Amino acid sequence: MVEINRSLLNTYLPRNKSLKILDAGCGPGAMLPTLSKYGDVIGVDMSEDALKYAKKRGKVLKGNIMDLKFKNGTFDLVVCMDVLYHTWVSDESKALNEFRRVLKKGGILLIREPAYNWMRGQEDVGSLTQRRFSRGKLQQLVEKSSFKILKMTYANFFLFPIVLLLRVQSSIAPEKTRGSSDFVLPAKPINNILLGILKIEAYLMNYVSLPFGSSLFCVAEKK
C-alpha cells in the first residue's frame, strides 16, 4: 500500500513545503519514515506495545484519537491508516471531528480503512475489527464532520477476487481456519508481482476511482 499512499500524498499535498503531520493511530510506526519525507511528523497511539516499536522510527506520544491533546489548527496533514475500524474506536465521528479540529484550514486528511462488513474473516478477529466500511458509509461520516472530499476510491481492485475467495473459503470451512490469519507472507517473486500490481493501481488512481476492492481510501480537505 506504500505506493498508493505516496501517490495520493504527492497528488494532494502542496509541493516544496515542509508540513506538520499527525499520524493518528500510528501503531508500530510503519508510516512514520514515509511521512517524514513530507515534513515534521508525530505519531499518536493508545497501545504501549505498539509505541515501543514506533519510537524507534520517529516521534510518538501515547494518546486517544477521539481526544487529541493538540491545539486547534496545528497540522497541515492528518493520516489515519486502518484505525477507525478498530474496537478501541468507540465513536468514529468523534475521531473525525478531532481530526478536523487539529487541522489547519485547507489541511488534508488521508484515511484508509478495510472495506465491506460482509468480508469479515479470521484476520478481522485477530485485529479486533469492530466495523468495515462501504464507500457510502465512509463518505457520510467524513462529510458529516464538514470535510470536503477530494478523492474516494477502493484499493486492491485487481487482487479483490483472490481476497474474496479466501473469505468464502474461511466461511465454508471455519473449523479449518479458526484461530489463523487470512494473511500469509508470499514468496519474494510473488511479492514482487503484487507490488507491481499495486503500483499500477497507484497510477490509475490519479485518473479514476476504482469501483471495488478490499480497502477504501479517502482524501478530504478541511473547508
Buried (B, 14 or more C-beta within 10 A) or exposed (E): BBBBBBBBBEEBBEEEEEBBBBBBBBBBBBBBEBBBEBBBBBBBBBBEEBBEBBBEBBBBBEBBBBEBEBEEBBBBBBBBBBBBBBEBBEEBBBBBBBBBBBBBEEBBBBBBBBBBBEBBBBBBBEBEBEBBBBBEBBBEBBEEBEBEBBBBBBBBBBBBEEBBEBBEBBEEEEEEBEEBEBEEEEEEEEEEEBEEBBBEBBEBBEEEEBEBBBBBBBBBBBE
